[in-house]
Amino acid sequence: MTVTFPDIEAAAERIRGHVVRTPCAFSQRLSTAAKTKLWLKAENQQYTSAFKERGALNKLLQLSADERQRGVFAASAGNHAQGVAWHAQRLGIPATIVMPIGTPFVKVEKTRGYGAEVVIEGHSYDEASVIAQKLCVEKGGVYVHPFNDEQVLTGQGTLVMEMLEDVPELDVILVPIGGGGLIAGAAIAAKAMKPWIKIIGVEAAMFPSFTARRRGMPIPMGGATIAEGIAVKEVGDISFNLANPLVDDVLIIDEADFEHAIAALANIEKTVTEGAGAAGLAAVMRYPERFEGLNVGLILCGGNIDLRLLASVLQRELVREKRLVTYRILGDDRPGMLSRMADVISQKGGNIVDVAHNRLVLDVPAKGAEFDIMVETQGPRHAFEISEALRSTGYALRMD
Protein backbone atom coordinates (compact mmCIF):
# COMPACT_ATOMS: atom_id res chain seq x y z
CA MET A 1 0.00 0.00 0.00
CA THR A 2 1.66 3.18 -1.14
CA VAL A 3 0.78 6.40 -2.87
CA THR A 4 3.51 8.78 -3.96
CA PHE A 5 3.62 12.31 -5.26
CA PRO A 6 4.42 11.08 -8.81
CA ASP A 7 1.13 9.12 -8.61
CA ILE A 8 -0.69 12.39 -7.87
CA GLU A 9 1.13 14.14 -10.70
CA ALA A 10 0.05 11.33 -13.05
CA ALA A 11 -3.55 11.66 -11.81
CA ALA A 12 -3.46 15.41 -12.45
CA GLU A 13 -2.40 14.77 -16.04
CA ARG A 14 -5.01 12.03 -16.43
CA ILE A 15 -7.96 14.18 -15.32
CA ARG A 16 -6.73 17.42 -16.89
CA GLY A 17 -9.43 19.03 -18.99
CA HIS A 18 -12.15 16.81 -17.52
CA VAL A 19 -12.51 18.60 -14.18
CA VAL A 20 -12.34 22.31 -13.44
CA ARG A 21 -9.05 23.76 -12.25
CA THR A 22 -10.81 25.81 -9.60
CA PRO A 23 -9.45 29.15 -8.39
CA CYS A 24 -7.66 29.57 -5.08
CA ALA A 25 -8.51 33.17 -4.28
CA PHE A 26 -7.51 35.51 -1.46
CA SER A 27 -10.37 36.78 0.73
CA GLN A 28 -9.64 40.29 1.97
CA ARG A 29 -12.72 40.66 4.18
CA LEU A 30 -12.52 37.24 5.82
CA SER A 31 -8.80 37.71 6.35
CA THR A 32 -9.34 41.04 8.07
CA ALA A 33 -12.00 39.55 10.35
CA ALA A 34 -9.80 36.54 11.23
CA LYS A 35 -6.53 38.51 11.54
CA THR A 36 -4.88 36.11 9.13
CA LYS A 37 -4.52 35.60 5.38
CA LEU A 38 -7.18 33.26 4.03
CA TRP A 39 -7.10 31.64 0.60
CA LEU A 40 -10.22 29.82 -0.61
CA LYS A 41 -9.99 26.83 -2.98
CA ALA A 42 -13.41 26.94 -4.64
CA GLU A 43 -14.17 23.27 -5.30
CA ASN A 44 -17.86 24.19 -5.09
CA GLN A 45 -17.32 25.46 -8.66
CA GLN A 46 -16.83 21.96 -10.04
CA TYR A 47 -19.54 20.75 -12.43
CA THR A 48 -21.08 18.64 -9.65
CA SER A 49 -20.24 21.36 -7.09
CA ALA A 50 -17.75 19.19 -5.18
CA PHE A 51 -14.14 17.95 -5.23
CA LYS A 52 -15.21 14.29 -5.34
CA GLU A 53 -15.12 14.35 -9.14
CA ARG A 54 -11.32 14.23 -9.04
CA GLY A 55 -10.97 10.87 -7.30
CA ALA A 56 -13.96 9.29 -9.02
CA LEU A 57 -12.70 10.20 -12.48
CA ASN A 58 -9.16 9.06 -11.72
CA LYS A 59 -10.57 5.67 -10.73
CA LEU A 60 -12.94 5.35 -13.69
CA LEU A 61 -10.28 6.23 -16.26
CA GLN A 62 -8.14 3.30 -15.09
CA LEU A 63 -10.86 0.64 -15.48
CA SER A 64 -10.40 -2.01 -18.14
CA ALA A 65 -12.88 -2.36 -21.01
CA ASP A 66 -14.40 -5.40 -19.30
CA GLU A 67 -14.77 -3.54 -15.99
CA ARG A 68 -16.43 -0.60 -17.72
CA GLN A 69 -18.96 -2.91 -19.33
CA ARG A 70 -19.82 -4.55 -15.99
CA GLY A 71 -20.53 -1.18 -14.44
CA VAL A 72 -19.65 0.54 -11.19
CA PHE A 73 -21.29 0.69 -7.76
CA ALA A 74 -20.86 3.22 -4.97
CA ALA A 75 -22.35 4.41 -1.71
CA SER A 76 -22.46 8.08 -0.83
CA ALA A 77 -24.37 10.81 0.99
CA GLY A 78 -24.18 12.80 -2.20
CA ASN A 79 -20.96 14.30 -3.52
CA HIS A 80 -19.11 11.08 -4.33
CA ALA A 81 -22.37 9.81 -5.83
CA GLN A 82 -22.57 12.76 -8.18
CA GLY A 83 -18.91 12.57 -9.13
CA VAL A 84 -19.18 8.88 -10.00
CA ALA A 85 -22.54 9.30 -11.78
CA TRP A 86 -21.47 12.29 -13.87
CA HIS A 87 -18.20 10.88 -15.13
CA ALA A 88 -19.59 7.36 -15.53
CA GLN A 89 -22.26 8.84 -17.80
CA ARG A 90 -19.60 10.74 -19.78
CA LEU A 91 -17.57 7.55 -20.22
CA GLY A 92 -20.56 5.33 -21.01
CA ILE A 93 -20.24 3.26 -17.82
CA PRO A 94 -23.41 2.01 -16.04
CA ALA A 95 -23.53 3.29 -12.44
CA THR A 96 -25.59 2.28 -9.42
CA ILE A 97 -25.44 4.47 -6.32
CA VAL A 98 -26.80 3.61 -2.87
CA MET A 99 -27.65 6.72 -0.86
CA PRO A 100 -28.70 6.65 2.81
CA ILE A 101 -32.19 7.61 3.90
CA GLY A 102 -32.25 11.32 4.73
CA THR A 103 -29.73 12.35 2.06
CA PRO A 104 -30.58 15.95 1.02
CA PHE A 105 -33.08 15.95 -1.82
CA VAL A 106 -30.87 18.14 -4.01
CA LYS A 107 -28.10 15.53 -3.95
CA VAL A 108 -30.46 12.64 -4.76
CA GLU A 109 -32.02 14.44 -7.71
CA LYS A 110 -28.69 15.57 -9.13
CA THR A 111 -27.32 12.03 -8.94
CA ARG A 112 -30.34 10.69 -10.81
CA GLY A 113 -29.99 13.53 -13.29
CA TYR A 114 -26.48 12.34 -14.14
CA GLY A 115 -27.91 9.02 -15.30
CA ALA A 116 -27.18 6.76 -12.33
CA GLU A 117 -29.58 4.23 -10.86
CA VAL A 118 -30.19 5.47 -7.32
CA VAL A 119 -31.09 3.14 -4.45
CA ILE A 120 -32.23 4.80 -1.19
CA GLU A 121 -31.41 2.40 1.64
CA GLY A 122 -29.65 2.44 5.00
CA HIS A 123 -29.88 4.99 7.79
CA SER A 124 -26.25 6.09 7.52
CA TYR A 125 -23.36 6.06 5.06
CA ASP A 126 -21.99 2.94 6.73
CA GLU A 127 -25.25 1.01 6.24
CA ALA A 128 -25.56 2.24 2.65
CA SER A 129 -21.98 1.11 1.99
CA VAL A 130 -22.73 -2.46 3.12
CA ILE A 131 -25.77 -2.57 0.83
CA ALA A 132 -23.84 -1.13 -2.13
CA GLN A 133 -21.02 -3.64 -1.78
CA LYS A 134 -23.52 -6.52 -1.58
CA LEU A 135 -25.23 -5.31 -4.78
CA CYS A 136 -21.84 -4.94 -6.46
CA VAL A 137 -20.90 -8.56 -5.68
CA GLU A 138 -24.29 -9.83 -6.85
CA LYS A 139 -24.07 -7.94 -10.16
CA GLY A 140 -20.35 -8.53 -10.72
CA GLY A 141 -19.51 -4.84 -10.92
CA VAL A 142 -16.61 -2.69 -9.70
CA TYR A 143 -16.96 -0.94 -6.36
CA VAL A 144 -15.77 2.67 -6.25
CA HIS A 145 -15.12 3.50 -2.62
CA PRO A 146 -15.43 7.20 -1.74
CA PHE A 147 -12.24 7.34 0.33
CA ASN A 148 -10.66 3.96 1.14
CA ASP A 149 -9.17 3.51 -2.33
CA GLU A 150 -5.68 4.45 -3.51
CA GLN A 151 -6.76 5.61 -6.97
CA VAL A 152 -9.57 7.71 -5.52
CA LEU A 153 -7.48 9.45 -2.86
CA THR A 154 -4.70 9.99 -5.41
CA GLY A 155 -7.16 11.94 -7.51
CA GLN A 156 -8.19 14.01 -4.49
CA GLY A 157 -4.56 14.96 -3.94
CA THR A 158 -4.55 16.93 -7.20
CA LEU A 159 -6.60 19.58 -5.43
CA VAL A 160 -3.82 20.54 -3.02
CA MET A 161 -1.23 20.22 -5.77
CA GLU A 162 -3.10 23.00 -7.58
CA MET A 163 -3.35 25.08 -4.40
CA LEU A 164 0.40 25.11 -3.84
CA GLU A 165 1.12 25.76 -7.50
CA ASP A 166 -1.15 28.81 -7.34
CA VAL A 167 -0.29 30.00 -3.80
CA PRO A 168 3.16 28.61 -2.86
CA GLU A 169 3.36 30.88 0.21
CA LEU A 170 0.71 28.90 2.13
CA ASP A 171 1.81 28.01 5.68
CA VAL A 172 -1.08 25.72 6.56
CA ILE A 173 -3.95 23.97 4.79
CA LEU A 174 -7.14 23.03 6.62
CA VAL A 175 -8.75 19.85 5.29
CA PRO A 176 -12.24 18.49 6.16
CA ILE A 177 -12.13 14.85 7.31
CA GLY A 178 -14.83 12.27 6.81
CA GLY A 179 -13.40 8.94 5.71
CA GLY A 180 -9.94 10.42 5.21
CA GLY A 181 -9.50 10.21 1.44
CA LEU A 182 -9.12 13.93 0.89
CA ILE A 183 -6.69 14.52 3.74
CA ALA A 184 -4.59 11.51 2.72
CA GLY A 185 -4.16 12.74 -0.86
CA ALA A 186 -3.79 16.34 0.32
CA ALA A 187 -1.10 15.52 2.87
CA ILE A 188 0.96 13.43 0.43
CA ALA A 189 0.90 16.20 -2.19
CA ALA A 190 1.52 19.05 0.25
CA LYS A 191 4.40 17.46 2.16
CA ALA A 192 6.11 16.49 -1.10
CA MET A 193 5.87 20.00 -2.51
CA LYS A 194 6.55 21.88 0.74
CA PRO A 195 7.74 19.61 3.58
CA TRP A 196 7.37 22.24 6.32
CA ILE A 197 3.75 23.11 5.54
CA LYS A 198 1.17 22.24 8.22
CA ILE A 199 -1.75 19.98 7.34
CA ILE A 200 -4.58 20.26 9.84
CA GLY A 201 -7.74 18.19 9.64
CA VAL A 202 -11.20 19.37 10.67
CA GLU A 203 -13.86 17.00 11.97
CA ALA A 204 -17.46 17.38 13.10
CA ALA A 205 -17.95 16.82 16.84
CA MET A 206 -20.60 14.21 16.08
CA PHE A 207 -18.25 12.16 13.88
CA PRO A 208 -14.59 12.44 15.03
CA SER A 209 -13.55 9.16 13.39
CA PHE A 210 -9.97 10.16 12.54
CA THR A 211 -9.37 11.45 16.06
CA ALA A 212 -10.82 8.28 17.59
CA ARG A 213 -8.55 6.10 15.46
CA ARG A 214 -5.53 8.27 16.27
CA ARG A 215 -6.14 8.08 20.01
CA GLY A 216 -6.92 4.39 19.87
CA MET A 217 -10.03 4.80 21.96
CA PRO A 218 -13.77 4.55 21.34
CA ILE A 219 -15.55 7.88 20.99
CA PRO A 220 -19.37 8.05 20.74
CA MET A 221 -20.45 9.00 17.22
CA GLY A 222 -23.69 9.77 15.48
CA GLY A 223 -26.32 12.45 15.13
CA ALA A 224 -27.95 14.72 12.57
CA THR A 225 -24.99 16.90 11.62
CA ILE A 226 -25.27 19.67 9.07
CA ALA A 227 -21.95 18.39 7.70
CA GLU A 228 -23.36 15.14 6.34
CA GLY A 229 -20.57 15.00 3.74
CA ILE A 230 -18.07 14.15 6.51
CA ALA A 231 -20.45 12.16 8.73
CA VAL A 232 -18.46 8.91 8.65
CA LYS A 233 -18.26 6.68 11.73
CA GLU A 234 -15.09 4.88 10.72
CA VAL A 235 -12.16 6.36 8.82
CA GLY A 236 -10.77 4.15 6.04
CA ASP A 237 -7.80 1.89 6.79
CA ILE A 238 -5.93 2.87 3.64
CA SER A 239 -6.63 6.58 3.96
CA PHE A 240 -5.81 6.67 7.69
CA ASN A 241 -2.52 4.79 7.35
CA LEU A 242 -1.38 7.12 4.57
CA ALA A 243 -2.57 10.34 6.25
CA ASN A 244 -1.78 9.77 9.91
CA PRO A 245 2.04 10.19 9.74
CA LEU A 246 1.66 13.39 7.71
CA VAL A 247 -1.21 15.18 9.50
CA ASP A 248 0.03 17.72 12.04
CA ASP A 249 -3.19 18.15 14.01
CA VAL A 250 -6.95 17.63 13.91
CA LEU A 251 -9.49 20.17 15.17
CA ILE A 252 -13.03 19.25 16.18
CA ILE A 253 -15.84 21.76 15.74
CA ASP A 254 -19.49 21.97 16.73
CA GLU A 255 -22.67 22.41 14.72
CA ALA A 256 -22.93 26.11 15.50
CA ASP A 257 -19.42 26.58 14.08
CA PHE A 258 -20.50 25.06 10.76
CA GLU A 259 -23.57 27.29 10.64
CA HIS A 260 -21.56 30.42 11.43
CA ALA A 261 -19.09 29.64 8.64
CA ILE A 262 -21.78 28.82 6.05
CA ALA A 263 -23.44 32.15 6.81
CA ALA A 264 -20.15 34.07 6.67
CA LEU A 265 -19.27 32.60 3.28
CA ALA A 266 -22.73 33.45 1.95
CA ASN A 267 -22.84 36.97 3.40
CA ILE A 268 -19.21 38.00 2.89
CA GLU A 269 -17.91 35.93 -0.03
CA LYS A 270 -21.30 35.52 -1.76
CA THR A 271 -20.58 31.83 -2.20
CA VAL A 272 -22.68 28.83 -1.16
CA THR A 273 -21.11 25.88 0.64
CA GLU A 274 -22.50 22.83 2.37
CA GLY A 275 -21.53 22.06 5.95
CA ALA A 276 -18.38 20.10 5.11
CA GLY A 277 -17.33 22.80 2.65
CA ALA A 278 -17.35 25.40 5.42
CA ALA A 279 -15.32 23.27 7.86
CA GLY A 280 -12.00 25.05 7.31
CA LEU A 281 -13.41 28.52 7.89
CA ALA A 282 -15.38 27.21 10.88
CA ALA A 283 -12.11 26.00 12.44
CA VAL A 284 -10.42 29.38 11.88
CA MET A 285 -13.38 31.16 13.48
CA ARG A 286 -13.43 28.73 16.41
CA TYR A 287 -9.65 28.78 17.02
CA PRO A 288 -8.46 32.17 15.65
CA GLU A 289 -5.34 32.25 17.84
CA ARG A 290 -4.02 29.15 16.06
CA PHE A 291 -3.81 30.90 12.70
CA GLU A 292 -3.16 34.58 13.39
CA GLY A 293 -0.67 36.05 10.91
CA LEU A 294 -0.38 32.88 8.79
CA ASN A 295 -1.18 32.18 5.14
CA VAL A 296 -4.03 29.69 5.47
CA GLY A 297 -5.56 27.61 2.68
CA LEU A 298 -9.21 26.63 3.04
CA ILE A 299 -10.92 24.01 0.86
CA LEU A 300 -14.54 24.80 -0.01
CA CYS A 301 -14.97 21.13 -0.83
CA GLY A 302 -18.65 21.19 -1.75
CA GLY A 303 -21.64 23.44 -2.34
CA ASN A 304 -24.52 20.96 -2.43
CA ILE A 305 -26.70 22.22 0.40
CA ASP A 306 -30.48 21.90 0.45
CA LEU A 307 -32.02 25.36 -0.09
CA ARG A 308 -34.41 24.99 2.85
CA LEU A 309 -31.48 24.12 5.11
CA LEU A 310 -29.49 27.07 3.79
CA ALA A 311 -32.43 29.40 4.46
CA SER A 312 -32.71 28.02 7.99
CA VAL A 313 -28.97 28.48 8.63
CA LEU A 314 -29.08 32.10 7.45
CA GLN A 315 -32.11 32.86 9.60
CA ARG A 316 -30.55 31.22 12.64
CA GLU A 317 -27.48 33.38 12.14
CA LEU A 318 -29.71 36.46 12.18
CA VAL A 319 -31.08 35.25 15.52
CA ARG A 320 -27.53 34.82 16.89
CA GLU A 321 -26.65 38.34 15.79
CA LYS A 322 -29.84 39.73 17.41
CA ARG A 323 -30.96 40.96 14.03
CA LEU A 324 -34.04 38.76 14.32
CA VAL A 325 -35.57 38.87 17.81
CA THR A 326 -38.75 37.41 19.28
CA TYR A 327 -40.34 39.46 22.04
CA ARG A 328 -42.78 37.52 24.26
CA ILE A 329 -45.25 39.84 25.94
CA LEU A 330 -47.85 38.95 28.58
CA GLY A 331 -50.73 41.37 28.31
CA ASP A 332 -54.44 41.94 28.42
CA ASP A 333 -56.63 40.24 25.85
CA ARG A 334 -58.48 43.34 24.74
CA PRO A 335 -58.93 45.36 21.54
CA GLY A 336 -56.01 47.59 20.64
CA MET A 337 -53.38 45.71 22.65
CA LEU A 338 -51.52 44.38 19.62
CA SER A 339 -51.84 47.71 17.82
CA ARG A 340 -50.26 49.49 20.77
CA MET A 341 -47.24 47.18 20.78
CA ALA A 342 -46.89 47.48 17.00
CA ASP A 343 -46.84 51.28 17.33
CA VAL A 344 -44.02 51.10 19.92
CA ILE A 345 -41.96 48.81 17.68
CA SER A 346 -42.61 50.96 14.62
CA GLN A 347 -41.57 54.16 16.41
CA LYS A 348 -38.24 52.50 17.28
CA GLY A 349 -37.65 51.45 13.67
CA GLY A 350 -38.25 47.73 14.11
CA ASN A 351 -39.82 45.64 11.34
CA ILE A 352 -42.42 43.09 12.49
CA VAL A 353 -41.90 39.78 10.69
CA ASP A 354 -44.38 37.50 12.46
CA VAL A 355 -46.96 37.57 15.29
CA ALA A 356 -48.37 34.67 17.33
CA HIS A 357 -51.31 35.35 19.66
CA ASN A 358 -51.85 32.58 22.28
CA ARG A 359 -54.83 32.67 24.66
CA LEU A 360 -54.51 29.09 25.96
CA VAL A 361 -51.28 29.30 27.98
CA LEU A 362 -52.30 28.19 31.48
CA ASP A 363 -49.84 30.40 33.40
CA VAL A 364 -51.47 33.48 31.85
CA PRO A 365 -54.68 34.88 33.40
CA ALA A 366 -57.92 33.91 31.65
CA LYS A 367 -58.42 37.54 30.63
CA GLY A 368 -54.87 37.79 29.37
CA ALA A 369 -52.88 36.55 26.38
CA GLU A 370 -49.33 35.81 25.35
CA PHE A 371 -47.93 37.57 22.30
CA ASP A 372 -44.82 36.38 20.42
CA ILE A 373 -43.68 39.16 18.11
CA MET A 374 -40.74 38.48 15.81
CA VAL A 375 -38.95 41.68 14.87
CA GLU A 376 -36.14 42.46 12.44
CA THR A 377 -33.64 44.79 14.14
CA GLN A 378 -30.35 46.48 13.30
CA GLY A 379 -28.44 44.50 15.90
CA PRO A 380 -28.08 43.96 19.68
CA ARG A 381 -28.24 47.63 20.67
CA HIS A 382 -31.31 48.29 18.55
CA ALA A 383 -32.96 45.13 19.91
CA PHE A 384 -32.34 46.34 23.47
CA GLU A 385 -33.84 49.76 22.70
CA ILE A 386 -37.00 48.12 21.39
CA SER A 387 -37.26 45.88 24.46
CA GLU A 388 -36.95 48.87 26.78
CA ALA A 389 -39.63 50.73 24.87
CA LEU A 390 -41.96 47.73 25.13
CA ARG A 391 -41.28 47.39 28.87
CA SER A 392 -42.22 51.03 29.29
CA THR A 393 -45.80 50.05 28.40
CA GLY A 394 -46.00 48.23 31.75
CA TYR A 395 -46.30 44.69 30.49
CA ALA A 396 -44.06 41.74 31.29
CA LEU A 397 -41.52 41.01 28.51
CA ARG A 398 -39.11 38.25 27.60
CA MET A 399 -36.71 38.22 24.61
CA ASP A 400 -35.63 35.12 22.61
N, C-alpha and C positions, 0 to 999 in steps of 0.2 A: 504494500500500500504506500504509494508515494505520488505526490503531485509537486512539480517543480515550476519555477518561473518560466522556463522555455515552453512548458505545456500551456501556460496561460497566454504567452505570446502567440503560440500556434492557434489557440482558440480565438484570440482577437482577430487574427488573419482569416480564420474560417468563417466567422460570423460577420465580418466587415461588409457593410452595405446591406445587410439584412436586418440589423437593429439600428436604432438611432444612437449616434454618438452624442449623448445629451450634454448640455452645458454644465459647467461647474462655476457658478457665478458668485461674486462677492456681494454680501448683503450689508449695505451701509447702516440701515436703520436697526436691524437686529444686532449688528456688531456694537453699535453705540449703546443699545440697551443692555447688552450682556458684558460690556467692557472687554471685549475680545474681538478677534477677526474671524468672522464666520463665512465659510464658502459652502454653497448649496449645490449638490450634485442632483440635478432634476430628473431622476429616473421615472417620475410620474409623467414625463413627456414621451415615454415609449408608446408604441402603437397600442399596446394593451394596458398602458398606464402603470407598468411595474417592471422592475429589473429582472424578474423571473424569466423573461424571454431569452436572456443571454445563455443561461445554463441549459434550458430546454432545447434551444436551437443547437447548441454545441453537441448535445447528446444525439438529437435526431439526425444531424448531418453525418454522424459516424455509424449509423445503422447500415447493415448489409441490405441488399435488394430483397432477400427473403424475409428479413426482420421487418422491413417497411411494409411488405405485403401482409404480414400477420397482424400488424397494427400495434398500437401502444396503449398502455393503461396507466392511469395516475390517480392519486388522491390529493385533494387540495381544498383549502378554504376559499380559494379564488384566484390568486395571482399566478401560481404555478399552473393551475388549470387552464387559465387563459393563454399563458405562454405556450404550453404544449398544444392546445387546441388550434391556436392561430398558425403556428409554424407547421403543425402536422397537416393542416388544411392546405397551406402553401405548397407543401412537398408531396401532397397526394397520399398521406398516410392516415388510415382510419384511427380514430382516437376515442377512447372511452374514459370518462372522468367521473370518479366518485367524490361527491361533495357532502360534507356533514350537514345534518339538519340544522337550520338556523343560519346557514351561510347567507350573507347579505344578498338580497334579490338582484341587485345590479351585477354582482359577480356571476350569479347563476345564469342570468339572461345573456350576458356577454359571452360566456363560455359556450352556450348553445348557439349563439350567433356566429361563432367561429367554426361551426360545423361538427362539434364533438357530440357524442352521445353522453348525456349527463344522467347519472344515477344519484339520487338523494337518499343517502342511508348513513346511519351512524350518528351518535350524538356529540362526537368530537373528531378532530383530525385523526387521532390514533385509531378510533373505531372504523372510520372511513378507509384508512390505509389497509387494515386487515381485510376488509371487504374487497377493495380494489385488487389486492394481491391475489386473493382467492379467485376472482373473476379472470385475472390475467393468466393464472395457471390453467383454469378450465378452458379458456379460449386459445391458449398457446401463443399469447402475445408477448410483448416486451414491456417490462415495468419501468417507468421513468420516475424515480424517486425525487421528491422536491429538494432534498438536501443531502441525504446519505449516499451520494454517488460521486465518484471522482470526476467524471466528465461533466456533470452538472455543476459542481462547485468550481471546477476549472473555468467554466464559462462565466460564473459570477465574478471571478477574480478580475475579469477584463474591466469591470466597472472602476475599481480602484487604480488599475493601471492607467486608465484615462485620466482619473483625478490627478495623479502625480505628474503625468505628462503636461497637463494644463496648469496645475498649480504646484510646482515643485517645492515651494516654501512651506507647505503644510507641516505642522509640528505634531498633530494628532488627528486621527480619523475615528469618529464615533460610528459604530456599526450595530444596527438592530440584530438581536439574536432570537431565533425561534428554534429551528432544528440545527443551526450552526453552519449551513452551507455557505451563506454569504460571508460570514466572518472568517471561515477557513480560507476561501479563495482570496478574500481581501487581505488577510494577514500575510499569506504567502507572497502575493504581489507586492504589497507595501514594504515588507521587510527586505525583499530582494532589491527593490529599487532605492530604498532609503533605510538602512538598517536601524538607525536611531529613532525613527518615527514611532510614536505611541499608537497602539491599536487598542481601543477601549470598546467593549461590548455594552449594549443596553438591553436589559430585559424587563418585561412586565412583572410586577410584584406577584401577580396571580400564577405566572408560569416561569419561574427562575430555573429552568432545566439545566442550563450550562453551569450556573453557580452550584446547584445541587451536586452535579457530577464532579465538579472541581473540588468541592469540600468533602466528597465521599460520604454524604449524609442525606437521609431522606428529608425532603422539604415538602410540606403540603402544597398541592397544586390544583388549580381548577377555578372556574368562575367565568362570569360573562364579561370578559375584558373588551374594551373598545379596540384593542390591538389584536384582533383575531388572526391577523397574518403572522404573528409570532407566538400564538397560543399553542405551544407544543409541550407536552408533558415530559418527553424524553428526547434529549439531544442525540443526534446520530453518532454512532460509533466512529465511522470514518471521519466525519466532519470534526468531531470533538478531538480525536487523536491528532489530527493535522493542525487544528487551531490552538489547542491548549498551550503548547510550548511558546507560541508566538503572541498570544493575547496578554497585554500588560495589566488590564484590570477589567472588571465588569461592574456596571452600575445598575441598580434596580430602582425602578420608578413606579409611582402609583397612578391610578386612573385619572385623578385630577391633573397630574402632570401632562399626560397625553392630551387631555382636553385643552389645557392652557396652550400647549404648543400648536395644536391644530388651529385654534382660534387665532393665534399670533401669526401663523403663516398665511391664513386667509385674510386677516385684516391688514397686515403689514406688507407681506410679499405678494398678496393677491394670487396665491397659489393654493390649490386644494390637495391635501394629503389625507390618507387614511391614518388610523392610529399608529401602526408600525412605521409609517413613513415620517411621522413626527417625533419618533423616539429620540433621535439625536438632539434635536432642539430642546425637547423636554428635559433631557439630562443636563444640558447646559443651564437651563433655567432653574433646575432643582439644585445643582451643585456649581454655581457660578464661580466660586473661589478656585475650583479645580482648573479652570480654563482661562482665567484672566490674563490678558496680554499675549495669548498664543494664537497661532494660525490654525483654526479648527475646521476640519472638513466634515460636513453633515451629509448623509445620504437620504434623500427623499425617495425612499425605495418604492413607494406605491401611492396612487391617488384614487383607488377604487373604494370610495366611501359612500354608503347609502345616503341619499339626499335628505331623508327624514332625520337620520342620525346626525348629519352635518348641521342641519337646522337646529336640532336640539342642543348640540355642543355649543353653537354660537350663542344661543339664548341663555344657556347656563353660564357662559362666560360673562354675559351682560349682568346676570344676577350676582356673580362674584364681584364684579366691578361696581356694584350698587347703581348700575345704570338702568336696571329693571328691578323695581322694589314693590313688594306687596305689603300694603298697610291693612292690618286687621283692626277694625273699629267696632266696639260694642256700644250700641246706641238705641235710641227709642225707635219703635216701629210705627212711625207716623209720617204723614205726607210732608214732603219737603226736606226730609233728613238727608237723603242721598244728594239732592240738589245743593244743599248747603255745603257738604263735603266737597262736591265737585267744584264749587265756586272757590273754595279755599285752595284747592290744588291748582286750579286754573290761574288764580292770582299769583301763585308762586312759580308759574311757568312749567308745571308738570303736565305730561300728556297721559291721560287715562287710556290704558290698553284693554283692560278687562275688569268686570265687576261681578262679584258673586254675592247674592243676598240670601242669607240662611236664617230662617225663623225657628228651626227645629233643634238647635243646639241646647241641650238640657241645662247647661250651666249659665244660660242667659235668661233673664226674667221673661215671663210669658208675654209681656207687653214690649219686649225688646227684640233686637235682631243683631246678627253679626254680619258685618260687611267686609269682604275681602276686595280691596281695590288695588289692581296692579297698575303701577305708574312708571312711565319712562322718564328718567331723570338725567341730569348732566354729570352725575357722579356722586360720591359719598357726601360731600358738603351740601350739595343741592338736595339730596335725599333727606339729610338731617333737617334742613330748613323747612321742608315740606312737613316732616313729622312734627316739628315744633309748632307749626301753624295749625295743624290738625288737633294737637293736644290743647291748643288755646281755646278750642270750642268747648272744652270741658268733658269730652268723652274719653273713655279708656282706649289706649292705642298700643298695638304691637306691630313691629316691623319684621318681615321675613327677608 
